[in-house]
Amino acid sequence: ELKQALNSVELQALGILLDGADFKSFADSQGVMVEVLADGINEKAMDAIGDGLMDEEFVLYEDYIEEVRKLVEE
């Protein structure tokens, strides 16, 4: 359900987070504010699984790293 809710930029952003790359630079390259991108991902996750995927520092919660990896790799 979550994978269908996320758009391609949001899925790429999750991949960036998994790789430890610069999330803000990625957001900038997509022409979106980093907070808007993170909030969009977390809102969709909240609707789908009842929880956000990352904290205010744009770090994935450890509990969801494996699930996010599966989402990005599918």
One Martini backbone bead per residue (centre of mass of N, CA, C, O) as a GRO file, in nm:
protein
   74
    1GLU     BB    1   0.059   0.062  -0.022
    2LEU     BB    2   0.295   0.261   0.006
    3LYS     BB    3   0.421   0.234  -0.275
    4GLN     BB    4   0.169   0.356  -0.427
    5ALA     BB    5   0.180   0.640  -0.275
    6LEU     BB    6   0.451   0.677  -0.388
    7ASN     BB    7   0.662   0.850  -0.561
    8SER     BB    8   0.953   0.858  -0.734
    9VAL     BB    9   1.093   1.070  -0.556
   10GLU     BB   10   1.036   0.935  -0.283
   11LEU     BB   11   1.182   0.671  -0.345
   12GLN     BB   12   1.456   0.800  -0.400
   13ALA     BB   13   1.484   0.931  -0.120
   14LEU     BB   14   1.499   0.664   0.035
   15GLY     BB   15   1.758   0.571  -0.104
   16ILE     BB   16   1.932   0.802  -0.004
   17LEU     BB   17   1.902   0.736   0.296
   18LEU     BB   18   2.021   0.449   0.282
   19ASP     BB   19   2.305   0.559   0.155
   20GLY     BB   20   2.382   0.841   0.303
   21ALA     BB   21   2.304   1.071   0.148
   22ASP     BB   22   2.207   1.388   0.036
   23PHE     BB   23   1.893   1.492   0.092
   24LYS     BB   24   1.895   1.797   0.032
   25SER     BB   25   2.023   1.785  -0.248
   26PHE     BB   26   1.804   1.615  -0.373
   27ALA     BB   27   1.570   1.805  -0.326
   28ASP     BB   28   1.692   2.042  -0.482
   29SER     BB   29   1.713   1.883  -0.759
   30GLN     BB   30   1.378   1.858  -0.750
   31GLY     BB   31   1.244   2.134  -0.644
   32VAL     BB   32   1.232   2.073  -0.323
   33MET     BB   33   1.167   2.089  -0.012
   34VAL     BB   34   1.282   1.897   0.237
   35GLU     BB   35   1.031   1.913   0.424
   36VAL     BB   36   0.820   1.837   0.212
   37LEU     BB   37   0.929   1.561   0.140
   38ALA     BB   38   0.928   1.437   0.424
   39ASP     BB   39   0.629   1.489   0.491
   40GLY     BB   40   0.510   1.325   0.258
   41ILE     BB   41   0.624   1.055   0.343
   42ASN     BB   42   0.513   1.048   0.636
   43GLU     BB   43   0.212   1.075   0.565
   44LYS     BB   44   0.191   0.816   0.395
   45ALA     BB   45   0.290   0.628   0.619
   46MET     BB   46   0.069   0.694   0.822
   47ASP     BB   47  -0.164   0.588   0.644
   48ALA     BB   48  -0.038   0.291   0.599
   49ILE     BB   49   0.122   0.231   0.910
   50GLY     BB   50   0.103   0.459   1.152
   51ASP     BB   51   0.390   0.589   1.061
   52GLY     BB   52   0.685   0.720   1.042
   53LEU     BB   53   1.022   0.703   0.886
   54MET     BB   54   1.126   0.990   1.000
   55ASP     BB   55   1.290   1.239   1.132
   56GLU     BB   56   1.382   1.577   1.170
   57GLU     BB   57   1.682   1.483   1.044
   58PHE     BB   58   1.642   1.270   0.814
   59VAL     BB   59   1.612   0.986   0.970
   60LEU     BB   60   1.578   0.670   0.981
   61TYR     BB   61   1.414   0.445   1.135
   62GLU     BB   62   1.532   0.149   1.239
   63ASP     BB   63   1.259  -0.019   1.221
   64TYR     BB   64   1.241   0.062   0.881
   65ILE     BB   65   1.483  -0.013   0.701
   66GLU     BB   66   1.401  -0.287   0.573
   67GLU     BB   67   1.133  -0.193   0.449
   68VAL     BB   68   1.258   0.027   0.273
   69ARG     BB   69   1.445  -0.152   0.111
   70LYS     BB   70   1.214  -0.314  -0.020
   71LEU     BB   71   1.075  -0.078  -0.162
   72VAL     BB   72   1.323   0.016  -0.337
   73GLU     BB   73   1.393  -0.280  -0.471
   74GLU     BB   74   1.113  -0.352  -0.625
   0.00000   0.00000   0.00000
